[in-house]
């Protein structure tokens, strides 16, 4: 562990999954609600849900526009699905959709993959943050829509854990919404950018990319797993679902984020060896998550 006067305390340890009691049932293994998808982007919802299932969540419910609900439901029989009101372009219709959501059921909500952008969606994402009493993971178009309302929405969150998972472009939009200049794109600049935003917004930031940074207002972790073969669509969606699943199983948000990025990258490293360094898919990584989580947690993982 090391620290600097002006930056976060850097840590390198990766937590493991806690052991499961033999009596555990699916209702005790975490309930993940994923709000995702739009016309033409059903895959984002499916991949996020796959990450959550492979990450060990007991129950996963995908809330998506009604028009793509049959596609999402057919893609994975282990999922539950809810069709949300949609606009003429096949995106979630914000005000009506908020009233449709059941905020009492989930342990964790993940919002954003494949949502698209529309005039009503910023307030929709903000309403999810304001109304859900538990941890929320915000990714992709969840971040793009939320950016101009992030300060006001987060002010109502209090101490409820909130995790933002931007790629560099989304991070730039979040910074611009606060009136901040773009950050440098080298390792030091990425660390500083993630830490600055986490401290100001009181969220956990997972700044994706080579050497993904996980930052809070006081601490940061720089990931060491992963490879260039991950540069393909859907990888971030799988990470979102995995992260939500780990939080749903009881890991504190900062610990869950570190384990998620480490195991996600490790699964991709296994995929590069098994499939090839180029051309493996996000769904391949999702399928290898159980083995990666077991390896990351060894010897702690197991049943007692």
C-alpha positions as a printed Julia matrix, in Angstrom:
304×3 Matrix{Float64}:
   0.0     0.0     0.0
   1.3     3.47   -0.86
  -0.02    7.01   -0.94
   0.85   10.52   -2.01
  -0.1    13.84   -0.41
  -2.23   14.89   -3.38
  -3.59   11.6    -4.62
  -5.43    8.52   -3.44
  -3.99    5.71   -1.37
  -3.03    3.0    -3.87
  -3.87   -0.58   -3.0
  -3.08   -3.77   -4.88
  -5.04   -6.53   -3.14
  -8.01   -8.19   -4.79
 -10.72   -9.6    -2.51
 -12.23  -13.01   -3.07
 -15.75  -14.31   -3.06
 -17.0   -15.23    0.39
 -17.7   -18.93    0.96
 -21.29  -20.07    0.55
 -23.16  -21.96    3.21
 -24.63  -25.28    2.04
 -28.11  -24.01    2.96
 -27.92  -20.96    0.65
 -30.79  -20.62   -1.82
 -31.23  -18.39   -4.86
 -33.15  -15.74   -2.96
 -30.15  -15.29   -0.68
 -27.58  -15.12   -3.49
 -28.6   -11.64   -4.63
 -31.32  -10.19   -6.85
 -30.05   -8.09   -9.74
 -32.27   -5.81  -11.8
 -30.72   -4.72  -15.1
 -32.37   -1.81  -16.91
 -30.98   -1.97  -20.4
 -31.51   -2.27  -24.12
 -33.33   -0.53  -26.94
 -34.32   -1.41  -30.5
 -31.17   -2.71  -32.17
 -29.34   -3.01  -28.83
 -30.92   -6.06  -27.26
 -27.49   -7.68  -27.1
 -26.32   -5.2   -24.49
 -29.1    -6.29  -22.14
 -28.4    -9.98  -22.8
 -24.66   -9.63  -22.2
 -25.08   -7.64  -19.0
 -27.51  -10.27  -17.75
 -25.05  -13.01  -18.7
 -22.34  -11.29  -16.67
 -24.67  -11.17  -13.68
 -25.65  -14.85  -13.97
 -22.08  -16.02  -14.47
 -21.04  -13.75  -11.6
 -23.17  -15.78   -9.22
 -26.34  -13.72   -8.78
 -29.23  -15.84   -7.57
 -31.9   -14.08   -9.62
 -31.54  -11.7   -12.56
 -34.38   -9.61  -13.96
 -33.92   -7.61  -17.15
 -36.18   -4.58  -17.58
 -36.1    -3.55  -21.23
 -38.34   -1.9   -23.84
 -41.35   -4.11  -24.52
 -40.45   -4.46  -28.2
 -37.21   -6.34  -27.45
 -38.46   -8.31  -24.46
 -39.11  -11.48  -26.54
 -35.58  -11.32  -27.95
 -33.98  -10.92  -24.5
 -36.14  -13.63  -22.97
 -35.33  -16.08  -25.76
 -31.6   -15.44  -25.5
 -31.26  -16.84  -21.98
 -33.85  -19.03  -20.24
 -32.33  -18.37  -16.82
 -33.46  -14.74  -16.95
 -36.65  -13.04  -15.88
 -37.76  -10.14  -18.07
 -40.1    -7.16  -17.75
 -41.25   -5.15  -20.75
 -41.15   -1.38  -20.2
 -43.14    1.26  -22.09
 -41.23    2.42  -25.15
 -41.16    5.4   -27.47
 -41.52    5.38  -31.26
 -37.81    4.63  -31.66
 -37.85    1.59  -29.38
 -36.23    3.27  -26.39
 -37.5     3.27  -22.82
 -40.25    5.88  -22.39
 -38.97    7.58  -19.28
 -41.87    8.74  -17.08
 -44.08    5.71  -17.72
 -41.15    3.32  -17.28
 -40.29    4.69  -13.83
 -43.81    3.87  -12.68
 -43.47    0.33  -14.07
 -40.26   -0.52  -12.2
 -40.4    -2.46   -8.93
 -37.82   -0.85   -6.67
 -38.6    -3.15   -3.73
 -37.43   -6.39   -5.4
 -33.73   -5.92   -6.27
 -30.66   -6.11   -4.09
 -28.84   -4.08   -6.77
 -29.87   -2.13   -9.85
 -27.66   -1.75  -12.94
 -28.79    0.81  -15.5
 -27.51    1.9   -18.87
 -26.23   -0.74  -21.32
 -27.78   -0.15  -24.72
 -30.43    2.33  -23.48
 -29.75    4.83  -26.24
 -30.23    8.56  -25.73
 -33.47   10.53  -25.8
 -34.88   13.68  -24.23
 -36.71   11.79  -21.49
 -33.87    9.47  -20.52
 -31.71   11.82  -18.39
 -34.53   12.28  -15.91
 -35.34    8.57  -16.11
 -31.8     7.56  -15.05
 -31.78   10.26  -12.38
 -35.11    8.95  -11.06
 -33.65    5.45  -10.74
 -30.81    6.83   -8.64
 -33.15    8.86   -6.47
 -35.77    6.19   -5.9
 -33.81    2.98   -5.42
 -32.73    2.52   -1.81
 -29.8     0.19   -2.54
 -26.59    0.11   -4.6
 -26.72    1.24   -8.24
 -24.26    0.55  -11.06
 -24.45    3.11  -13.9
 -22.85    2.28  -17.24
 -22.77    3.34  -20.89
 -25.86    5.31  -21.94
 -26.85    5.5   -18.3
 -23.82    7.76  -17.86
 -24.29    9.63  -21.13
 -27.87   10.49  -20.22
 -27.16   11.22  -16.59
 -24.14   13.5   -17.09
 -26.0    16.86  -17.02
 -28.11   15.81  -14.01
 -25.5    13.81  -12.12
 -24.83   16.37   -9.38
 -28.47   16.8    -8.42
 -29.29   13.08   -8.67
 -26.28   12.08   -6.6
 -27.05   14.68   -3.95
 -30.13   12.63   -3.05
 -28.24    9.34   -2.81
 -26.71    9.96    0.6
 -24.49    7.04    1.59
 -26.11    4.53   -0.77
 -23.31    2.99   -2.88
 -23.15    4.26   -6.45
 -20.68    2.91   -9.01
 -19.97    4.62  -12.34
 -18.25    2.5   -15.01
 -17.22    4.9   -17.81
 -14.91    4.31  -20.72
 -12.67    7.31  -21.52
 -15.23    9.05  -23.74
 -17.95    8.76  -21.1
 -15.52    9.99  -18.46
 -14.81   13.03  -20.62
 -18.55   13.79  -20.82
 -18.94   13.45  -17.06
 -16.04   15.83  -16.51
 -17.34   18.31  -19.1
 -20.73   18.38  -17.37
 -18.93   19.63  -14.26
 -17.04   22.22  -16.27
 -13.75   20.35  -15.98
 -11.18   20.1   -18.82
 -10.31   16.77  -20.43
  -7.83   14.69  -18.47
  -4.53   13.38  -19.77
  -4.82    9.88  -21.22
  -1.63    8.42  -19.76
  -1.7     6.22  -16.65
  -1.17    9.11  -14.26
  -3.86   11.2   -15.94
  -6.38    8.35  -15.85
  -5.73    7.75  -12.16
  -6.07   11.44  -11.37
  -9.24   11.79  -13.45
 -10.99    8.82  -11.82
  -9.98    9.9    -8.33
 -11.01   13.54   -8.85
 -14.45   12.58  -10.08
 -14.97    9.95   -7.39
 -14.05   12.44   -4.67
 -16.24   15.24   -6.02
 -19.29   13.1    -6.83
 -18.92   10.71   -3.88
 -19.15    7.67   -6.13
 -16.88    4.78   -7.01
 -15.43    5.2   -10.49
 -14.36    2.25  -12.64
 -12.49    3.95  -15.49
 -12.23    1.22  -18.11
  -9.41    0.61  -20.54
  -5.85   -0.67  -20.4
  -5.02   -0.86  -16.68
  -8.58   -0.11  -15.55
  -8.69    2.23  -12.56
 -11.08    1.71   -9.65
 -11.22    4.83   -7.49
 -13.0     6.21   -4.48
 -12.49    9.62   -2.95
  -9.61    8.25   -0.87
  -8.32    5.01   -2.43
  -7.56    3.57   -5.85
  -6.69    0.25   -7.47
  -5.09   -0.22  -10.89
  -5.96   -3.52  -12.56
  -3.34   -5.85  -13.99
  -5.38   -8.41  -15.96
  -6.81   -8.25  -19.48
  -5.48   -8.02  -23.02
  -6.05   -6.22  -26.37
  -8.46   -8.93  -27.53
 -11.05   -7.3   -25.26
 -11.38   -4.46  -27.78
 -14.73   -5.68  -29.08
 -18.36   -4.84  -28.43
 -20.12   -6.03  -25.32
 -17.15   -6.4   -22.95
 -18.3    -3.5   -20.78
 -21.84   -4.89  -20.62
 -20.53   -8.16  -19.19
 -18.49   -6.23  -16.6
 -21.57   -4.26  -15.55
 -23.53   -7.44  -14.88
 -20.64   -9.08  -13.06
 -20.13   -6.06  -10.84
 -23.81   -5.89   -9.97
 -23.81   -9.59   -9.11
 -20.84   -9.26   -6.75
 -22.44   -6.35   -4.92
 -25.71   -8.3    -4.73
 -23.84  -11.15   -3.02
 -22.77   -8.85   -0.22
 -19.34   -7.55   -1.18
 -18.79   -3.87   -0.32
 -18.87   -1.79   -3.48
 -15.15   -0.95   -3.65
 -14.2    -4.58   -3.04
 -16.73   -5.8    -5.58
 -15.39   -3.38   -8.19
 -11.81   -4.55   -7.71
 -12.75   -8.21   -7.91
 -14.99   -7.56  -10.92
 -12.35   -5.86  -13.06
  -9.69   -8.39  -12.05
 -11.88  -11.45  -12.77
 -13.24   -9.91  -15.98
  -9.72   -9.36  -17.29
  -8.6   -12.78  -16.08
 -11.51  -14.45  -17.91
 -10.42  -12.59  -21.05
  -6.86  -13.81  -20.56
  -8.19  -17.36  -20.41
 -10.26  -16.7   -23.54
  -7.17  -15.47  -25.39
  -5.42  -18.74  -24.6
  -8.38  -21.0   -25.41
  -9.91  -19.25  -28.4
  -7.1   -17.07  -29.7
  -5.73  -13.63  -28.92
  -8.04  -11.93  -31.45
 -11.66  -12.78  -32.13
 -12.93  -14.06  -28.82
 -16.27  -12.54  -27.87
 -17.81  -10.89  -24.85
 -20.01  -13.93  -24.35
 -16.85  -16.1   -24.26
 -15.58  -13.95  -21.42
 -18.9   -14.23  -19.59
 -18.79  -18.02  -19.86
 -15.28  -18.08  -18.33
 -16.15  -15.86  -15.37
 -16.9   -18.72  -12.94
 -13.42  -20.17  -13.44
 -11.82  -16.74  -13.18
 -13.69  -15.95   -9.96
 -12.62  -19.29   -8.5
  -9.0   -18.62   -9.42
  -9.11  -15.09   -8.04
 -10.66  -16.31   -4.8
  -8.5   -19.39   -4.26
  -8.1   -20.79   -1.66
 -10.92  -18.85   -0.01
 -13.74  -19.86   -2.32
 -15.65  -22.98   -1.47
 -18.54  -24.3     0.55
 -18.71  -25.02    4.22
